[in-house]
Amino acid sequence: MDKSKHRQWLQLILVVTIFAVFAAAARYYFSLYDEFNQENLREFIAGFGPWAPLAYAAVYVISSPIPFLAPVISAVGGFLFGIVGGTLAVLIIASLSALVPFMLARQLGREWVEAKLQGNTRFQEIYRQSQGQGGFIFILLMRLISILPWEVQNYVGGLTKVSLPSFLAGTVVGIIPGSFSLVFLGAAAADPTSWQFVAAIALKIVTALIPVVYLAVKKRRNRSPETQE
């Protein structure tokens, strides 16, 4: 009983801390800007001067439980730090920030996450297939074939029995293509008429097609026994 109460208090403290920090950061941001977009976010982070990398890391970690922000922040990394520096920053910071939803899922439990993701058929399918899979391979494939949003992937990882080292290793390796394409796009955004920008768009389209091709091939393979009969 005491252990259960202790866990509940830890869960409450964890959730309150994350949302308190996020609320404080959001309040400061919107005291400077009227809307959230890539340009404003870039100026917000660059305004910290030599502390910009730490500010960038803080923004990434704080926003990690919030859907659909990670791609924007990754692209801003390319705009701020260039292709090489931005890619390294995103790989390190994104992998570490993924631990926030991962640990939330483990601390708050299966019921909390499943209620959050209720009705998401893709989540249900990937979670079902995760049973019996090797930890590293499962996380690697989930990152490479990103048919689930980044934040949902992290929650799913927390629901499985994947070890923390396997989760981190699979994340770092699996997000290399997507991170590079986003950083490349952000770095080229300053000049939309350049060949780099066109190449960045083409690269992003190619990486976005990976899950589409994967699902099409998988669907065709699933139908092949019926066709042969």
ChimeraX attribute file (.defattr): number of C-alpha atoms within 10 A of each C-alpha:
attribute: neighborCount
match mode: 1-to-1
recipient: residues
	/A:1	6
	/A:2	7
	/A:3	8
	/A:4	9
	/A:5	10
	/A:6	11
	/A:7	14
	/A:8	14
	/A:9	12
	/A:10	14
	/A:11	17
	/A:12	13
	/A:13	11
	/A:14	17
	/A:15	14
	/A:16	12
	/A:17	12
	/A:18	16
	/A:19	14
	/A:20	13
	/A:21	14
	/A:22	20
	/A:23	13
	/A:24	10
	/A:25	16
	/A:26	15
	/A:27	12
	/A:28	12
	/A:29	17
	/A:30	12
	/A:31	9
	/A:32	10
	/A:33	14
	/A:34	9
	/A:35	10
	/A:36	11
	/A:37	12
	/A:38	15
	/A:39	11
	/A:40	17
	/A:41	19
	/A:42	19
	/A:43	13
	/A:44	17
	/A:45	22
	/A:46	17
	/A:47	12
	/A:48	13
	/A:49	9
	/A:50	9
	/A:51	11
	/A:52	17
	/A:53	19
	/A:54	13
	/A:55	17
	/A:56	25
	/A:57	21
	/A:58	18
	/A:59	20
	/A:60	22
	/A:61	22
	/A:62	20
	/A:63	23
	/A:64	25
	/A:65	25
	/A:66	13
	/A:67	12
	/A:68	14
	/A:69	14
	/A:70	24
	/A:71	17
	/A:72	16
	/A:73	25
	/A:74	28
	/A:75	27
	/A:76	30
	/A:77	30
	/A:78	29
	/A:79	22
	/A:80	20
	/A:81	19
	/A:82	17
	/A:83	22
	/A:84	13
	/A:85	13
	/A:86	26
	/A:87	25
	/A:88	19
	/A:89	21
	/A:90	29
	/A:91	20
	/A:92	15
	/A:93	21
	/A:94	23
	/A:95	22
	/A:96	17
	/A:97	23
	/A:98	24
	/A:99	21
	/A:100	22
	/A:101	23
	/A:102	24
	/A:103	18
	/A:104	20
	/A:105	22
	/A:106	20
	/A:107	19
	/A:108	18
	/A:109	14
	/A:110	16
	/A:111	11
	/A:112	14
	/A:113	19
	/A:114	17
	/A:115	9
	/A:116	12
	/A:117	16
	/A:118	11
	/A:119	10
	/A:120	12
	/A:121	10
	/A:122	12
	/A:123	20
	/A:124	15
	/A:125	10
	/A:126	16
	/A:127	15
	/A:128	11
	/A:129	11
	/A:130	21
	/A:131	12
	/A:132	10
	/A:133	13
	/A:134	13
	/A:135	21
	/A:136	21
	/A:137	17
	/A:138	21
	/A:139	27
	/A:140	22
	/A:141	15
	/A:142	24
	/A:143	24
	/A:144	19
	/A:145	20
	/A:146	21
	/A:147	19
	/A:148	17
	/A:149	14
	/A:150	23
	/A:151	21
	/A:152	22
	/A:153	23
	/A:154	28
	/A:155	26
	/A:156	26
	/A:157	26
	/A:158	27
	/A:159	22
	/A:160	20
	/A:161	15
	/A:162	19
	/A:163	12
	/A:164	16
	/A:165	11
	/A:166	17
	/A:167	24
	/A:168	20
	/A:169	16
	/A:170	22
	/A:171	26
	/A:172	21
	/A:173	17
	/A:174	23
	/A:175	22
	/A:176	16
	/A:177	16
	/A:178	22
	/A:179	27
	/A:180	25
	/A:181	26
	/A:182	29
	/A:183	33
	/A:184	29
	/A:185	28
	/A:186	27
	/A:187	24
	/A:188	24
	/A:189	21
	/A:190	11
	/A:191	11
	/A:192	12
	/A:193	10
	/A:194	12
	/A:195	11
	/A:196	16
	/A:197	19
	/A:198	16
	/A:199	15
	/A:200	22
	/A:201	18
	/A:202	14
	/A:203	19
	/A:204	20
	/A:205	12
	/A:206	13
	/A:207	19
	/A:208	16
	/A:209	14
	/A:210	15
	/A:211	16
	/A:212	14
	/A:213	12
	/A:214	14
	/A:215	14
	/A:216	12
	/A:217	12
	/A:218	12
	/A:219	11
	/A:220	12
	/A:221	12
	/A:222	11
	/A:223	11
	/A:224	11
	/A:225	9
	/A:226	8
	/A:227	9
	/A:228	6
	/A:229	5
